[in-house]
Amino acid sequence: MNVYLDTSALAKWYLNEAFSEEVEEYLREATPAYISALTKVEMKSLLARHRRDGSLDPLIEARVFSVFETDIAAGHLILLPLRVEHYLLAESLLGSLPNARLRALDALHLGALKGEGLKQLATADRVLADAAEALGVACRTFF
């Protein structure tokens, strides 16, 4: 199964959150899973936000990001570089879903997914899931 993981679902693999066990079980079957370069930036930002709000120790933050990078290096996560095509697809998706509350970076996730020919999205983001389903993308949700 070729699945694209957005950051909201991926974070549940590395941090103890609601639905973490379900994500772990899902990824046992779905790996390797695909992420984009955007996911790396968002993951770094998410961990830093948790550190700043006091819910994550700086050493744990560094360890979690290191494990994340190790999973990429080991091929458990396939890192897709972002290409101009992905940005153009994201722009097109925003135009084709005028009533969706889709944010720019979520549209970019969908642009990467569509640009790479992936057919399934795993997410914990309702807005992103709704937009993906409106586009005919199968979704596995964790909310």
PyRosetta script that sets phi, psi and omega in degrees:
from pyrosetta import init, pose_from_sequence

init()
pose = pose_from_sequence("MNVYLDTSALAKWYLNEAFSEEVEEYLREATPAYISALTKVEMKSLLARHRRDGSLDPLIEARVFSVFETDIAAGHLILLPLRVEHYLLAESLLGSLPNARLRALDALHLGALKGEGLKQLATADRVLADAAEALGVACRTFF")
pose.set_psi(1, 130.0)
pose.set_omega(1, 178.3)
pose.set_phi(2, -100.7)
pose.set_psi(2, 103.2)
pose.set_omega(2, -176.6)
pose.set_phi(3, -117.3)
pose.set_psi(3, 141.2)
pose.set_omega(3, 174.0)
pose.set_phi(4, -100.1)
pose.set_psi(4, 127.4)
pose.set_omega(4, 178.6)
pose.set_phi(5, -100.9)
pose.set_psi(5, 127.2)
pose.set_omega(5, 171.2)
pose.set_phi(6, -87.9)
pose.set_psi(6, 171.3)
pose.set_omega(6, -173.2)
pose.set_phi(7, -64.9)
pose.set_psi(7, -33.9)
pose.set_omega(7, -178.1)
pose.set_phi(8, -63.4)
pose.set_psi(8, -36.8)
pose.set_omega(8, 176.6)
pose.set_phi(9, -78.4)
pose.set_psi(9, -42.9)
pose.set_omega(9, -177.1)
pose.set_phi(10, -61.0)
pose.set_psi(10, -38.0)
pose.set_omega(10, -179.3)
pose.set_phi(11, -58.6)
pose.set_psi(11, -31.6)
pose.set_omega(11, -179.8)
pose.set_phi(12, -69.5)
pose.set_psi(12, -19.0)
pose.set_omega(12, 176.6)
pose.set_phi(13, -75.8)
pose.set_psi(13, -30.9)
pose.set_omega(13, -174.5)
pose.set_phi(14, -103.4)
pose.set_psi(14, -22.8)
pose.set_omega(14, -178.5)
pose.set_phi(15, -120.9)
pose.set_psi(15, 148.1)
pose.set_omega(15, 179.2)
pose.set_phi(16, -79.6)
pose.set_psi(16, 100.7)
pose.set_omega(16, -178.6)
pose.set_phi(17, -132.0)
pose.set_psi(17, 172.6)
pose.set_omega(17, 173.0)
pose.set_phi(18, -57.7)
pose.set_psi(18, 135.8)
pose.set_omega(18, 179.3)
pose.set_phi(19, 75.4)
pose.set_psi(19, 9.6)
pose.set_omega(19, 177.9)
pose.set_phi(20, -59.3)
pose.set_psi(20, -42.7)
pose.set_omega(20, -179.6)
pose.set_phi(21, -63.9)
pose.set_psi(21, -38.7)
pose.set_omega(21, 178.4)
pose.set_phi(22, -65.5)
pose.set_psi(22, -39.8)
pose.set_omega(22, 177.5)
pose.set_phi(23, -64.3)
pose.set_psi(23, -44.5)
pose.set_omega(23, 179.4)
pose.set_phi(24, -59.6)
pose.set_psi(24, -45.3)
pose.set_omega(24, 178.6)
pose.set_phi(25, -62.8)
pose.set_psi(25, -43.8)
pose.set_omega(25, 179.1)
pose.set_phi(26, -60.5)
pose.set_psi(26, -44.2)
pose.set_omega(26, -176.4)
pose.set_phi(27, -71.7)
pose.set_psi(27, -20.4)
pose.set_omega(27, 173.6)
pose.set_phi(28, -60.8)
pose.set_psi(28, -33.7)
pose.set_omega(28, -179.7)
pose.set_phi(29, -91.5)
pose.set_psi(29, -27.2)
pose.set_omega(29, -169.8)
pose.set_phi(30, -97.2)
pose.set_psi(30, -4.8)
pose.set_omega(30, -177.3)
pose.set_phi(31, -80.8)
pose.set_psi(31, 146.9)
pose.set_omega(31, 1.9)
pose.set_phi(32, -72.8)
pose.set_psi(32, 148.5)
pose.set_omega(32, 177.3)
pose.set_phi(33, -112.5)
pose.set_psi(33, 156.5)
pose.set_omega(33, -176.7)
pose.set_phi(34, -103.5)
pose.set_psi(34, 140.1)
pose.set_omega(34, 173.1)
pose.set_phi(35, -135.3)
pose.set_psi(35, 166.4)
pose.set_omega(35, 176.8)
pose.set_phi(36, -110.9)
pose.set_psi(36, 170.6)
pose.set_omega(36, 175.9)
pose.set_phi(37, -59.0)
pose.set_psi(37, -30.6)
pose.set_omega(37, 175.7)
pose.set_phi(38, -59.2)
pose.set_psi(38, -38.0)
pose.set_omega(38, -179.0)
pose.set_phi(39, -61.0)
pose.set_psi(39, -39.0)
pose.set_omega(39, 178.6)
pose.set_phi(40, -61.2)
pose.set_psi(40, -44.6)
pose.set_omega(40, -179.8)
pose.set_phi(41, -65.0)
pose.set_psi(41, -44.8)
pose.set_omega(41, -179.8)
pose.set_phi(42, -65.4)
pose.set_psi(42, -37.0)
pose.set_omega(42, 179.0)
pose.set_phi(43, -65.0)
pose.set_psi(43, -44.3)
pose.set_omega(43, 177.6)
pose.set_phi(44, -59.8)
pose.set_psi(44, -43.7)
pose.set_omega(44, 179.6)
pose.set_phi(45, -64.7)
pose.set_psi(45, -44.1)
pose.set_omega(45, -179.9)
pose.set_phi(46, -61.2)
pose.set_psi(46, -44.8)
pose.set_omega(46, 179.5)
pose.set_phi(47, -65.0)
pose.set_psi(47, -41.6)
pose.set_omega(47, 179.1)
pose.set_phi(48, -64.0)
pose.set_psi(48, -38.1)
pose.set_omega(48, 177.8)
pose.set_phi(49, -62.7)
pose.set_psi(49, -42.8)
pose.set_omega(49, 177.4)
pose.set_phi(50, -63.7)
pose.set_psi(50, -38.0)
pose.set_omega(50, 177.5)
pose.set_phi(51, -65.1)
pose.set_psi(51, -45.1)
pose.set_omega(51, -178.6)
pose.set_phi(52, -63.4)
pose.set_psi(52, -35.3)
pose.set_omega(52, -179.4)
pose.set_phi(53, -85.7)
pose.set_psi(53, 2.6)
pose.set_omega(53, 174.3)
pose.set_phi(54, 86.2)
pose.set_psi(54, 3.2)
pose.set_omega(54, -178.6)
pose.set_phi(55, -89.3)
pose.set_psi(55, -3.1)
pose.set_omega(55, 179.9)
pose.set_phi(56, -142.3)
pose.set_psi(56, 124.1)
pose.set_omega(56, 177.4)
pose.set_phi(57, -65.8)
pose.set_psi(57, 142.7)
pose.set_omega(57, -179.7)
pose.set_phi(58, -57.1)
pose.set_psi(58, -35.9)
pose.set_omega(58, 178.1)
pose.set_phi(59, -68.1)
pose.set_psi(59, -39.1)
pose.set_omega(59, 177.2)
pose.set_phi(60, -67.0)
pose.set_psi(60, -40.8)
pose.set_omega(60, 177.0)
pose.set_phi(61, -55.0)
pose.set_psi(61, -49.5)
pose.set_omega(61, -179.6)
pose.set_phi(62, -64.0)
pose.set_psi(62, -40.5)
pose.set_omega(62, -179.3)
pose.set_phi(63, -65.9)
pose.set_psi(63, -44.1)
pose.set_omega(63, 179.8)
pose.set_phi(64, -62.1)
pose.set_psi(64, -44.7)
pose.set_omega(64, -179.7)
pose.set_phi(65, -66.4)
pose.set_psi(65, -35.3)
pose.set_omega(65, 176.8)
pose.set_phi(66, -63.9)
pose.set_psi(66, -42.5)
pose.set_omega(66, 177.1)
pose.set_phi(67, -63.8)
pose.set_psi(67, -41.5)
pose.set_omega(67, 176.6)
pose.set_phi(68, -56.9)
pose.set_psi(68, -48.8)
pose.set_omega(68, 179.4)
pose.set_phi(69, -65.6)
pose.set_psi(69, -34.7)
pose.set_omega(69, 176.4)
pose.set_phi(70, -65.0)
pose.set_psi(70, -39.5)
pose.set_omega(70, 177.4)
pose.set_phi(71, -63.3)
pose.set_psi(71, -34.9)
pose.set_omega(71, 175.4)
pose.set_phi(72, -68.1)
pose.set_psi(72, -48.6)
pose.set_omega(72, -179.3)
pose.set_phi(73, -60.9)
pose.set_psi(73, -34.1)
pose.set_omega(73, -178.5)
pose.set_phi(74, -81.4)
pose.set_psi(74, -8.4)
pose.set_omega(74, 178.6)
pose.set_phi(75, 87.6)
pose.set_psi(75, 7.0)
pose.set_omega(75, 175.5)
pose.set_phi(76, -70.0)
pose.set_psi(76, -30.9)
pose.set_omega(76, 174.7)
pose.set_phi(77, -120.9)
pose.set_psi(77, 129.3)
pose.set_omega(77, 178.5)
pose.set_phi(78, -96.9)
pose.set_psi(78, 116.5)
pose.set_omega(78, -177.5)
pose.set_phi(79, -86.8)
pose.set_psi(79, 117.1)
pose.set_omega(79, 178.5)
pose.set_phi(80, -94.8)
pose.set_psi(80, 126.1)
pose.set_omega(80, 174.3)
pose.set_phi(81, -70.6)
pose.set_psi(81, 147.6)
pose.set_omega(81, 176.1)
pose.set_phi(82, -81.8)
pose.set_psi(82, 134.0)
pose.set_omega(82, -179.6)
pose.set_phi(83, -118.9)
pose.set_psi(83, 162.2)
pose.set_omega(83, 178.5)
pose.set_phi(84, -53.4)
pose.set_psi(84, -38.8)
pose.set_omega(84, 179.1)
pose.set_phi(85, -55.9)
pose.set_psi(85, -38.4)
pose.set_omega(85, -179.5)
pose.set_phi(86, -65.3)
pose.set_psi(86, -40.4)
pose.set_omega(86, 178.5)
pose.set_phi(87, -66.1)
pose.set_psi(87, -41.1)
pose.set_omega(87, 179.3)
pose.set_phi(88, -66.7)
pose.set_psi(88, -39.4)
pose.set_omega(88, 175.6)
pose.set_phi(89, -63.5)
pose.set_psi(89, -41.7)
pose.set_omega(89, 178.3)
pose.set_phi(90, -59.9)
pose.set_psi(90, -44.9)
pose.set_omega(90, 178.4)
pose.set_phi(91, -61.0)
pose.set_psi(91, -43.2)
pose.set_omega(91, 179.0)
pose.set_phi(92, -63.9)
pose.set_psi(92, -41.1)
pose.set_omega(92, 179.8)
pose.set_phi(93, -63.4)
pose.set_psi(93, -39.9)
pose.set_omega(93, 178.0)
pose.set_phi(94, -61.3)
pose.set_psi(94, -36.5)
pose.set_omega(94, 178.1)
pose.set_phi(95, -73.9)
pose.set_psi(95, -32.8)
pose.set_omega(95, -176.7)
pose.set_phi(96, -82.8)
pose.set_psi(96, -10.6)
pose.set_omega(96, 178.7)
pose.set_phi(97, -124.0)
pose.set_psi(97, 63.5)
pose.set_omega(97, -172.2)
pose.set_phi(98, -63.0)
pose.set_psi(98, -23.3)
pose.set_omega(98, -178.7)
pose.set_phi(99, -97.1)
pose.set_psi(99, -4.1)
pose.set_omega(99, 178.5)
pose.set_phi(100, -75.0)
pose.set_psi(100, 147.9)
pose.set_omega(100, 177.4)
pose.set_phi(101, -90.6)
pose.set_psi(101, 31.3)
pose.set_omega(101, -175.0)
pose.set_phi(102, -65.7)
pose.set_psi(102, 127.7)
pose.set_omega(102, 177.5)
pose.set_phi(103, -86.3)
pose.set_psi(103, 159.8)
pose.set_omega(103, -175.3)
pose.set_phi(104, -56.3)
pose.set_psi(104, -48.4)
pose.set_omega(104, -176.5)
pose.set_phi(105, -70.4)
pose.set_psi(105, -30.8)
pose.set_omega(105, 174.6)
pose.set_phi(106, -69.0)
pose.set_psi(106, -37.1)
pose.set_omega(106, 174.9)
pose.set_phi(107, -62.0)
pose.set_psi(107, -36.1)
pose.set_omega(107, 177.9)
pose.set_phi(108, -66.9)
pose.set_psi(108, -38.9)
pose.set_omega(108, 173.5)
pose.set_phi(109, -57.5)
pose.set_psi(109, -46.7)
pose.set_omega(109, 179.5)
pose.set_phi(110, -65.7)
pose.set_psi(110, -36.0)
pose.set_omega(110, 176.2)
pose.set_phi(111, -61.9)
pose.set_psi(111, -41.6)
pose.set_omega(111, 177.5)
pose.set_phi(112, -66.0)
pose.set_psi(112, -44.7)
pose.set_omega(112, 179.1)
pose.set_phi(113, -58.0)
pose.set_psi(113, -52.7)
pose.set_omega(113, -178.5)
pose.set_phi(114, -65.4)
pose.set_psi(114, -41.0)
pose.set_omega(114, -178.3)
pose.set_phi(115, -64.2)
pose.set_psi(115, -26.2)
pose.set_omega(115, 179.7)
pose.set_phi(116, -97.2)
pose.set_psi(116, 2.4)
pose.set_omega(116, 177.2)
pose.set_phi(117, 73.1)
pose.set_psi(117, 21.3)
pose.set_omega(117, 178.7)
pose.set_phi(118, -79.8)
pose.set_psi(118, 148.3)
pose.set_omega(118, -171.9)
pose.set_phi(119, -111.9)
pose.set_psi(119, -7.4)
pose.set_omega(119, -176.4)
pose.set_phi(120, -136.3)
pose.set_psi(120, 142.5)
pose.set_omega(120, 178.0)
pose.set_phi(121, -119.5)
pose.set_psi(121, 135.9)
pose.set_omega(121, 169.9)
pose.set_phi(122, -110.6)
pose.set_psi(122, 126.1)
pose.set_omega(122, -175.2)
pose.set_phi(123, -151.7)
pose.set_psi(123, 157.4)
pose.set_omega(123, 171.7)
pose.set_phi(124, -115.6)
pose.set_psi(124, 18.2)
pose.set_omega(124, -177.0)
pose.set_phi(125, -111.5)
pose.set_psi(125, 113.1)
pose.set_omega(125, -177.0)
pose.set_phi(126, -62.2)
pose.set_psi(126, -41.6)
pose.set_omega(126, -178.5)
pose.set_phi(127, -63.6)
pose.set_psi(127, -45.3)
pose.set_omega(127, 179.1)
pose.set_phi(128, -64.4)
pose.set_psi(128, -42.3)
pose.set_omega(128, 179.0)
pose.set_phi(129, -61.8)
pose.set_psi(129, -44.3)
pose.set_omega(129, 179.8)
pose.set_phi(130, -61.6)
pose.set_psi(130, -43.7)
pose.set_omega(130, 179.3)
pose.set_phi(131, -65.1)
pose.set_psi(131, -43.1)
pose.set_omega(131, 179.7)
pose.set_phi(132, -61.6)
pose.set_psi(132, -45.5)
pose.set_omega(132, -179.9)
pose.set_phi(133, -64.2)
pose.set_psi(133, -35.7)
pose.set_omega(133, 176.5)
pose.set_phi(134, -63.4)
pose.set_psi(134, -25.9)
pose.set_omega(134, 178.3)
pose.set_phi(135, -90.2)
pose.set_psi(135, -0.4)
pose.set_omega(135, -179.7)
pose.set_phi(136, 85.4)
pose.set_psi(136, 15.6)
pose.set_omega(136, 178.8)
pose.set_phi(137, -88.8)
pose.set_psi(137, 129.4)
pose.set_omega(137, 176.5)
pose.set_phi(138, -67.4)
pose.set_psi(138, 138.8)
pose.set_omega(138, -178.4)
pose.set_phi(139, -125.0)
pose.set_psi(139, 139.4)
pose.set_omega(139, 166.9)
pose.set_phi(140, -112.0)
pose.set_psi(140, 115.7)
pose.set_omega(140, -174.9)
pose.set_phi(141, -105.7)
pose.set_psi(141, 152.1)
pose.set_omega(141, 179.6)
pose.set_phi(142, -130.6)
pose.set_psi(142, 69.7)
pose.set_omega(142, 175.6)
pose.set_phi(143, -150.1)
pose.dump_pdb("model.pdb")
